[in-house]
């Protein structure tokens, strides 16, 4: 028997032995981990710190090669332990509420651009340069009222709620008009007729403060 055949035979015997005593081995490992948890974690931290780049490359390669298998295992584990996972998450959040809130606030302040870019990509499939190009094609103005003075909300991306397709850039006021009318042209036409019926706009005198605000937005 060659050395290679001998190694193959030993591996086969180990696999067979493991299959027969699998539950016993797993129970023993759980007990060992429970009694040496902190020691093992400390060892892993030291090893990871000393082999950070090597470990990262290994994990990326392993995940790429076993993506579907790992995702399936995660989903199955979550389904089987859903209540336990949720309870643990609630308990952690309750114990670290102030710390987490402070972290999120600080992250929002220091990563505004990244958050904005991420939302553009997720919600509209756009990047900021595309938004800028679209606004420039409108002359830097709202596509409806033609104002170029946007409030603190800034230019708003308008999209078709049925198809998800981006239609243009609006000010927040015009975007709200479309939203509250549910993009229904019948409602908007009825609103125009209503205003025309009452003198083409305001049926009463506009308060001075409101008139000044409207003038600033034009």
C-alpha positions in Angstrom: 0.0 0.0 0.0 1.4 3.4 -1.1 1.6 6.4 1.3 -1.2 8.1 -0.7 -3.5 5.0 -0.4 -2.8 4.9 3.3 -3.8 8.5 3.8 -6.9 8.0 1.8 -7.8 4.9 3.9 -7.2 6.9 7.1 -9.5 9.7 5.9 -12.2 7.2 5.0 -12.0 5.6 8.4 -12.2 9.0 10.1 -15.2 10.0 8.1 -17.0 6.7 8.8 -16.2 7.1 12.5 -17.4 10.7 12.6 -20.7 9.6 10.9 -21.3 7.0 13.6 -20.4 9.2 16.5 -21.5 12.6 15.1 -23.9 13.5 17.9 -21.4 12.6 20.5 -18.7 14.7 18.9 -21.0 17.7 18.5 -22.1 17.5 22.1 -18.5 17.3 23.3 -17.6 20.4 21.1 -20.5 22.4 22.6 -19.4 21.6 26.1 -15.8 22.5 25.3 -16.8 25.8 23.7 -19.1 26.7 26.6 -16.4 26.1 29.2 -13.6 27.8 27.1 -15.6 30.5 25.3 -13.6 33.6 26.4 -10.3 31.8 25.9 -11.2 30.7 22.4 -12.5 34.2 21.5 -9.3 35.8 22.7 -7.2 33.4 20.7 -9.3 34.1 17.6 -9.0 37.8 18.0 -5.2 37.5 18.4 -5.0 35.3 15.3 -7.3 37.5 13.2 -5.2 40.6 14.2 -2.0 38.9 13.1 -3.4 37.5 9.9 -6.0 40.2 9.0 -5.3 40.4 5.2 -4.9 36.6 4.9 -8.1 36.0 6.8 -10.1 38.5 4.7 -8.9 36.9 1.4 -9.8 33.5 2.7 -13.3 34.5 3.8 -14.0 36.3 0.5 -12.9 33.3 -1.5 -14.9 30.9 0.6 -18.0 33.0 0.5 -17.7 33.3 -3.3 -17.4 29.6 -3.7 -20.2 28.7 -1.3 -22.6 31.7 -1.6 -25.8 29.7 -2.3 -25.1 27.1 0.3 -24.3 29.7 3.0 -27.3 31.8 2.2 -29.6 28.8 2.3 -28.2 27.8 5.7 -28.7 31.4 7.0 -32.3 31.4 5.8 -33.0 28.0 7.3 -31.4 28.9 10.6 -33.4 32.2 10.8 -36.7 30.3 10.1 -36.0 27.7 12.7 -34.8 30.3 15.4 -36.9 33.3 14.4 -38.3 34.1 17.8 -35.0 33.5 19.6 -33.1 35.9 17.2 -35.8 38.6 17.5 -35.8 38.3 21.3 -32.0 38.6 21.4 -32.1 41.6 19.0 -34.7 43.3 21.2 -32.7 42.6 24.4 -29.5 44.0 22.8 -31.2 47.1 21.5 -32.8 47.8 24.9 -29.4 47.4 26.6 -27.5 49.6 24.1 -30.3 52.0 23.1 -28.4 55.2 23.8 -25.1 53.9 22.4 -26.8 52.8 19.1 -28.8 56.1 18.8 -25.6 58.1 19.3 -23.8 56.0 16.7 -26.5 56.4 14.1 -26.8 60.1 14.6 -23.0 60.5 14.3 -23.0 58.3 11.2 -25.7 60.3 9.6 -23.9 63.5 10.2 -20.5 62.2 8.9 -21.8 60.2 5.9 -24.6 62.4 4.5 -23.3 62.1 0.9 -22.9 58.3 1.1 -26.4 57.9 2.5 -27.9 60.2 -0.2 -26.1 58.3 -3.0 -27.3 55.0 -1.5 -30.9 56.1 -1.4 -30.7 57.5 -5.0 -29.4 54.1 -6.1 -31.9 52.0 -4.2 -35.0 54.1 -4.8 -34.4 55.4 -8.3 -31.5 53.4 -9.8 -29.6 56.8 -10.2 -26.3 58.3 -9.2 -25.9 62.0 -8.3 -24.3 62.9 -11.6 -27.3 61.6 -13.5 -29.6 63.7 -11.3 -27.4 66.8 -11.9 -27.5 66.1 -15.6 -31.3 65.9 -15.5 -31.7 69.1 -13.6 -29.3 70.9 -15.9 -31.4 69.7 -18.9 -34.3 71.5 -17.3 -32.3 74.7 -17.0 -31.7 74.2 -13.3 -35.5 74.7 -12.7 -38.5 72.8 -11.4 -40.1 71.1 -14.4 -43.5 72.4 -13.5 -43.4 75.8 -11.8 -39.9 76.7 -13.3 -38.5 78.0 -10.0 -34.8 77.7 -9.5 -35.0 78.4 -5.7 -35.5 75.1 -3.9 -36.2 75.0 -0.2 -34.1 73.1 2.3 -35.4 69.8 0.9 -33.7 70.6 -2.3 -34.6 69.3 -5.8 -36.9 66.3 -5.7 -36.8 63.4 -8.1 -40.3 62.7 -9.4 -41.1 59.2 -10.6 -44.0 57.2 -12.0 -45.4 55.2 -9.0 -46.6 52.4 -11.3 -43.5 51.9 -13.6 -40.9 53.4 -11.2 -39.5 55.4 -14.2 -38.0 58.8 -13.3 -39.9 61.7 -15.0 -38.0 64.8 -13.9 -36.8 67.1 -11.2 -39.4 69.1 -9.2 -39.5 71.4 -6.2 -40.9 69.9 -3.1 -44.2 71.9 -3.5 -44.9 70.7 -7.0 -43.9 67.1 -6.0 -46.4 67.3 -3.1 -49.2 68.5 -5.5 -48.7 65.5 -7.7 -48.5 63.2 -4.7 -51.6 64.5 -3.0 -53.5 64.3 -6.3 -52.3 60.7 -6.7 -50.9 61.6 -10.2 -54.6 61.8 -11.3 -55.0 64.3 -14.2 -58.8 64.4 -13.5 -58.2 65.7 -10.0 -55.6 68.3 -11.3 -58.0 69.5 -14.0 -60.8 69.8 -11.5 -58.5 71.8 -9.3 -57.8 74.2 -12.2 -61.5 74.6 -12.9 -62.1 75.2 -9.2 -59.5 78.0 -9.1 -60.8 79.5 -12.4 -64.3 79.5 -10.9 -63.1 81.5 -8.0 -61.3 84.2 -9.9 -58.3 82.4 -11.3 -56.6 81.7 -8.0 -57.1 83.3 -4.6 -60.7 83.9 -3.6 -59.6 86.0 -0.6 -56.9 88.5 0.1 -53.5 86.8 0.6 -52.0 87.5 4.0 -48.9 89.7 3.7 -46.5 87.0 5.1 -47.8 84.4 2.6 -47.6 86.8 -0.3 -44.0 87.6 0.6 -43.2 83.8 0.8 -44.7 83.2 -2.6 -42.8 86.1 -4.1 -39.5 84.7 -2.7 -40.2 81.3 -4.2 -40.8 82.7 -7.7 
